[in-house]
């Protein structure tokens, strides 16, 4: 019952200000051993995917902890894995504020953050200072391109980030689906995607030999794809032997929030309004891939039932971010319990 009271306080503040205060508060709870006040015990449910064994299939999506400043505090809440980023080679401020808007009537969030982050070197420093990775925790690192980098040079940014994060990541996510970096989604198109994946896979093989370990790589895609685009992406994922795919990022659609305050703000919509669209893409992608690589289902999960529907649609693992804002740490234990029961019953 504690989080609903905390949420009332946070929702009275500007969304980005509240985010900063909330993350510092999470750090305080972890440092003082008081995280148990907001986090419930999590049911174990080991899942194997991408060559990794996850203690449970419930992950934190990228975006909440862009720079890896709060890894240990977030891990204390029971997530089976944590994804940090999106990170870029050089620090950048992102888009002007305000750039984060809640739509509580629909349990949605619109953001146009624009990959604001402190740069890959700062993220690496934070990862080295965290206990979670050294204890065997599964840490995904989400990589992108700087806004100032021309789209035709985007591969250079991805390759630089991949090379730098490879030694410390459990897996790496290639984010080509944010709607808030100009032209980024152009990289999802056939020829551009083929070229990028070919370069990344070649670099992955070099890095695997250099470091003596294979770090899997996943692609994060948008929900705003038609059937032909989904099929083409599935073909590219198979052809380049990618290790996983994350479906999906935020949507440009405003279906489900029409006429609500902030609904006309530019940016990507997440939370409950994107659930159906993202799950439909996940289901179609699952059929197209026919089990050849695992899918991480993300988009609109606000309950254990939502997460289970993602699993039934073909996901091996799930992630959430907006649901965490609306439901708090309780959502982690609820989803973990629901999926542990369902998976032990083979869904």
C-alpha positions as CSV (number, residue, x, y, z in Angstrom):
1,X,0.0,0.0,0.0
2,X,3.0,2.3,0.3
3,X,3.6,2.9,-3.4
4,X,0.2,4.4,-4.2
5,X,0.9,7.1,-1.6
6,X,4.3,7.8,-3.0
7,X,2.9,7.9,-6.5
8,X,0.4,10.7,-5.5
9,X,3.4,12.8,-4.4
10,X,5.4,12.1,-7.6
11,X,2.4,12.7,-9.9
12,X,2.0,16.2,-8.4
13,X,5.5,17.0,-9.8
14,X,6.8,17.5,-13.3
15,X,7.4,14.0,-14.7
16,X,11.1,14.3,-15.3
17,X,11.7,16.0,-11.9
18,X,9.8,13.2,-10.2
19,X,11.8,10.6,-12.1
20,X,15.1,12.0,-10.7
21,X,13.8,12.2,-7.1
22,X,12.3,8.7,-7.4
23,X,15.6,7.2,-8.6
24,X,17.5,8.9,-5.8
25,X,14.9,7.5,-3.4
26,X,15.4,4.0,-4.7
27,X,19.2,4.4,-4.1
28,X,18.5,5.5,-0.5
29,X,16.3,2.5,0.1
30,X,18.9,0.1,-1.2
31,X,21.7,1.8,0.7
32,X,19.8,1.7,4.0
33,X,18.5,-1.8,3.6
34,X,14.9,-0.5,3.4
35,X,14.0,-1.7,-0.1
36,X,11.8,-4.4,1.5
37,X,9.4,-1.6,2.3
38,X,8.4,-1.3,-1.3
39,X,9.5,-4.6,-2.9
40,X,8.0,-8.0,-2.3
41,X,9.7,-11.4,-2.6
42,X,10.0,-12.6,-6.1
43,X,9.1,-16.2,-7.2
44,X,12.1,-17.9,-8.8
45,X,11.5,-19.0,-12.4
46,X,14.7,-19.7,-14.4
47,X,14.4,-19.1,-18.1
48,X,17.1,-19.8,-20.7
49,X,17.3,-17.5,-23.7
50,X,20.1,-16.0,-25.9
51,X,22.5,-18.5,-24.3
52,X,21.9,-16.9,-20.8
53,X,20.0,-18.2,-17.8
54,X,17.7,-15.6,-16.3
55,X,16.6,-16.2,-12.6
56,X,13.1,-15.0,-13.6
57,X,11.7,-13.7,-16.9
58,X,10.9,-10.2,-15.7
59,X,13.1,-7.4,-16.9
60,X,13.5,-3.7,-16.6
61,X,13.3,-2.0,-20.0
62,X,15.8,0.5,-21.2
63,X,15.2,4.2,-20.5
64,X,14.6,4.2,-16.8
65,X,18.3,4.1,-16.0
66,X,20.0,5.5,-19.1
67,X,23.5,5.9,-17.6
68,X,23.5,2.9,-15.2
69,X,23.5,5.2,-12.2
70,X,21.1,3.0,-10.2
71,X,21.8,-0.6,-11.2
72,X,22.2,-2.1,-7.7
73,X,19.1,-0.3,-6.3
74,X,16.9,-1.5,-9.2
75,X,18.3,-5.0,-8.9
76,X,17.1,-5.1,-5.3
77,X,13.5,-4.9,-6.5
78,X,13.7,-8.4,-7.9
79,X,14.1,-8.0,-11.6
80,X,15.5,-11.0,-13.4
81,X,17.5,-8.8,-15.6
82,X,18.1,-5.0,-16.1
83,X,18.7,-3.2,-19.3
84,X,20.4,0.2,-19.1
85,X,20.7,2.9,-21.8
86,X,20.1,4.0,-24.5
87,X,23.7,5.1,-24.5
88,X,25.5,6.9,-27.3
89,X,29.3,7.4,-28.0
90,X,29.3,11.0,-26.8
91,X,27.3,12.7,-24.1
92,X,24.2,14.6,-25.3
93,X,21.5,16.6,-23.6
94,X,18.6,15.2,-25.6
95,X,15.6,17.3,-26.6
96,X,14.5,20.5,-24.7
97,X,12.4,20.1,-21.6
98,X,9.5,19.5,-21.0
99,X,9.9,16.2,-22.8
100,X,8.1,13.6,-20.6
101,X,4.3,13.6,-20.1
102,X,2.0,11.4,-18.2
103,X,-1.5,10.5,-19.4
104,X,-2.9,8.9,-16.2
105,X,-6.4,8.6,-17.6
106,X,-5.0,5.9,-19.9
107,X,-2.0,4.8,-17.9
108,X,0.2,6.1,-20.6
109,X,3.4,8.1,-21.0
110,X,4.6,10.2,-23.9
111,X,8.3,10.9,-24.1
112,X,10.6,12.7,-26.5
113,X,13.7,12.5,-24.5
114,X,16.0,12.1,-27.5
115,X,18.7,9.7,-26.1
116,X,19.8,12.1,-23.3
117,X,22.7,10.5,-21.6
118,X,26.2,11.0,-20.3
119,X,28.0,9.0,-23.0
120,X,29.3,5.5,-23.1
121,X,32.4,6.1,-21.0
122,X,30.4,7.4,-18.0
123,X,28.1,4.3,-18.3
124,X,31.1,2.0,-18.2
125,X,32.4,3.7,-15.1
126,X,29.0,3.2,-13.4
127,X,28.9,-0.5,-14.4
128,X,32.3,-1.1,-13.0
129,X,31.2,0.5,-9.7
130,X,28.1,-1.7,-9.5
131,X,27.9,-5.0,-7.6
132,X,25.0,-6.5,-9.6
133,X,27.1,-7.5,-12.7
134,X,30.0,-8.9,-10.6
135,X,27.4,-11.1,-8.7
136,X,26.3,-12.6,-11.9
137,X,23.3,-10.4,-12.5
138,X,22.2,-10.2,-16.1
139,X,22.8,-6.7,-17.4
140,X,21.7,-5.6,-20.9
141,X,23.2,-2.5,-22.4
142,X,21.1,-0.6,-25.0
143,X,23.1,1.3,-27.7
144,X,22.2,4.0,-30.1
145,X,23.6,6.8,-32.2
146,X,24.2,10.5,-31.4
147,X,21.7,12.9,-32.8
148,X,24.5,14.9,-34.5
149,X,25.7,11.8,-36.4
150,X,24.4,11.7,-40.0
151,X,22.2,8.7,-40.6
152,X,24.6,7.4,-43.2
153,X,27.3,7.3,-40.5
154,X,25.0,5.7,-37.9
155,X,26.9,2.3,-38.0
156,X,30.0,4.0,-36.8
157,X,28.3,5.0,-33.5
158,X,26.8,1.6,-33.0
159,X,30.1,-0.1,-33.6
160,X,31.9,2.2,-31.2
161,X,29.3,1.5,-28.5
162,X,29.3,-2.2,-29.1
163,X,33.1,-2.4,-28.9
164,X,33.2,-0.4,-25.6
165,X,30.3,-2.1,-23.8
166,X,31.0,-5.7,-25.0
167,X,33.4,-6.6,-22.1
168,X,30.8,-5.7,-19.4
169,X,27.4,-6.5,-21.0
170,X,25.5,-9.7,-20.6
171,X,23.8,-8.8,-23.8
172,X,23.7,-5.8,-26.1
173,X,20.5,-4.3,-27.6
174,X,20.7,-2.3,-30.8
175,X,18.1,0.4,-30.7
176,X,17.0,1.5,-34.2
177,X,13.4,2.1,-33.2
178,X,13.2,5.2,-31.0
179,X,10.9,7.8,-32.7
180,X,12.8,10.7,-31.0
181,X,16.1,10.7,-33.0
182,X,15.6,12.1,-36.5
183,X,15.6,9.4,-39.2
184,X,16.6,6.6,-36.8
185,X,13.7,4.4,-37.8
186,X,15.0,4.5,-41.4
187,X,17.5,1.9,-40.2
188,X,14.7,-0.6,-40.0
189,X,14.3,-0.6,-43.7
190,X,15.6,-3.6,-45.8
191,X,18.9,-2.5,-47.2
192,X,19.9,-0.2,-44.3
193,X,19.0,-3.0,-41.8
194,X,21.0,-5.6,-43.8
195,X,24.1,-3.4,-43.9
196,X,23.9,-2.5,-40.2
197,X,23.4,-6.0,-39.0
198,X,26.2,-7.4,-41.2
199,X,28.6,-4.9,-39.7
200,X,27.5,-5.5,-36.1
201,X,27.7,-9.3,-36.4
202,X,31.2,-9.1,-38.0
203,X,32.3,-6.9,-35.1
204,X,30.6,-9.2,-32.6
205,X,32.7,-12.2,-33.9
206,X,35.9,-10.2,-33.6
207,X,35.1,-9.1,-30.0
208,X,34.1,-12.7,-29.0
209,X,37.6,-13.8,-30.0
210,X,39.3,-10.9,-28.4
211,X,37.6,-11.3,-25.1
212,X,37.1,-15.0,-25.0
213,X,33.3,-14.8,-24.5
214,X,30.3,-14.5,-26.7
215,X,27.9,-11.7,-25.8
216,X,24.5,-12.0,-27.5
217,X,23.0,-9.2,-29.4
218,X,19.3,-8.3,-29.8
219,X,17.5,-5.8,-32.1
220,X,14.8,-3.5,-30.7
221,X,12.0,-2.8,-33.2
222,X,9.1,-0.4,-33.4
223,X,5.4,-1.3,-33.0
224,X,4.5,0.8,-36.1
225,X,5.3,-1.8,-38.6
226,X,3.0,-3.4,-41.2
227,X,3.0,-7.1,-42.0
228,X,5.5,-6.9,-44.9
229,X,7.9,-5.0,-42.7
230,X,7.6,-7.5,-39.9
231,X,8.3,-10.4,-42.3
232,X,11.3,-8.5,-43.8
233,X,12.8,-7.9,-40.3
234,X,12.2,-11.5,-39.3
235,X,14.1,-12.6,-42.5
236,X,17.0,-10.2,-41.7
237,X,17.2,-11.4,-38.1
238,X,17.5,-15.0,-39.3
239,X,19.9,-14.3,-42.1
240,X,22.3,-12.4,-39.8
241,X,21.8,-14.9,-37.0
242,X,20.9,-12.3,-34.4
243,X,20.5,-13.7,-30.9
244,X,17.2,-12.1,-30.0
245,X,14.7,-9.3,-30.7
246,X,12.8,-6.9,-28.5
247,X,9.3,-6.1,-29.5
248,X,8.5,-3.3,-29.1
249,X,9.6,0.3,-28.6
250,X,7.1,3.2,-28.2
251,X,4.5,4.1,-30.8
252,X,3.7,7.2,-32.8
253,X,0.0,6.3,-32.8
254,X,-2.3,8.2,-30.4
255,X,-5.0,5.5,-30.4
256,X,-6.5,5.2,-27.0
257,X,-5.5,8.6,-25.8
258,X,-7.4,10.9,-28.2
259,X,-8.5,14.1,-26.6
260,X,-6.7,13.5,-23.3
261,X,-4.4,16.1,-21.8
262,X,-0.9,15.9,-23.4
263,X,-2.1,13.4,-26.1
264,X,-1.0,15.8,-28.8
265,X,2.6,16.1,-27.5
266,X,5.2,14.9,-29.9
267,X,7.1,11.7,-29.0
268,X,6.6,8.0,-28.4
269,X,3.6,6.7,-26.5
270,X,4.1,3.9,-24.0
271,X,2.1,2.3,-21.3
272,X,-1.3,0.7,-21.5
273,X,-2.3,2.3,-24.9
274,X,0.5,0.5,-26.7
275,X,-0.2,-2.9,-25.3
276,X,-2.4,-4.2,-28.1
277,X,-0.3,-2.8,-30.9
278,X,3.0,-4.1,-29.5
279,X,1.5,-7.5,-28.7
280,X,0.1,-7.9,-32.2
281,X,3.6,-7.2,-33.7
282,X,5.1,-9.6,-31.2
283,X,2.6,-12.3,-32.2
284,X,3.2,-11.8,-36.0
285,X,7.0,-11.7,-35.4
286,X,6.8,-15.0,-33.4
287,X,5.0,-16.7,-36.3
288,X,7.5,-15.4,-38.8
289,X,10.5,-16.5,-36.8
290,X,9.0,-19.9,-35.9
291,X,11.1,-20.1,-32.7
292,X,14.4,-19.5,-34.4
293,X,15.4,-16.8,-31.9
294,X,13.8,-15.6,-28.6
295,X,11.6,-12.5,-28.4
296,X,11.5,-10.1,-25.4
297,X,8.0,-8.8,-25.1
298,X,7.7,-5.2,-24.0
299,X,4.9,-2.6,-24.3
300,X,2.0,-1.8,-22.0
301,X,2.5,-4.4,-19.3
302,X,0.7,-3.3,-16.2
303,X,-0.3,-6.6,-14.7
304,X,0.6,-10.2,-14.5
305,X,-2.1,-11.0,-17.0
306,X,-0.6,-8.6,-19.5
307,X,2.8,-10.2,-19.1
308,X,1.3,-13.7,-19.6
309,X,-0.4,-12.6,-22.8
310,X,3.0,-11.5,-24.1
311,X,4.4,-15.0,-23.3
312,X,1.4,-16.6,-24.9
313,X,2.0,-14.5,-28.0
314,X,5.5,-15.9,-28.3
315,X,7.8,-14.0,-25.9
316,X,10.4,-15.8,-23.9
317,X,11.0,-12.9,-21.5
318,X,9.2,-9.6,-20.7
319,X,10.2,-6.1,-19.8
320,X,8.4,-3.0,-18.6
321,X,9.1,0.7,-17.8
322,X,5.8,2.7,-17.9
323,X,4.0,-0.1,-15.9
324,X,6.7,0.3,-13.2
325,X,5.9,4.1,-13.0
326,X,2.2,3.4,-12.5
327,X,2.3,0.2,-10.4
328,X,5.7,0.5,-8.6
329,X,7.9,-2.4,-7.4
330,X,4.8,-4.5,-6.7
331,X,4.5,-5.2,-10.4
332,X,7.8,-7.0,-10.4
333,X,6.6,-9.6,-7.9
334,X,3.2,-9.9,-9.4
335,X,4.5,-10.6,-12.9
336,X,7.1,-13.0,-11.7
337,X,4.6,-15.0,-9.7
338,X,2.1,-15.1,-12.6
339,X,4.7,-16.2,-15.1
340,X,6.3,-18.8,-12.7
341,X,2.9,-20.4,-12.2
342,X,2.0,-20.3,-15.9
343,X,5.4,-21.5,-17.1
344,X,5.5,-24.4,-14.6
345,X,2.1,-25.3,-16.1
346,X,3.6,-24.8,-19.6
347,X,1.4,-21.8,-20.1
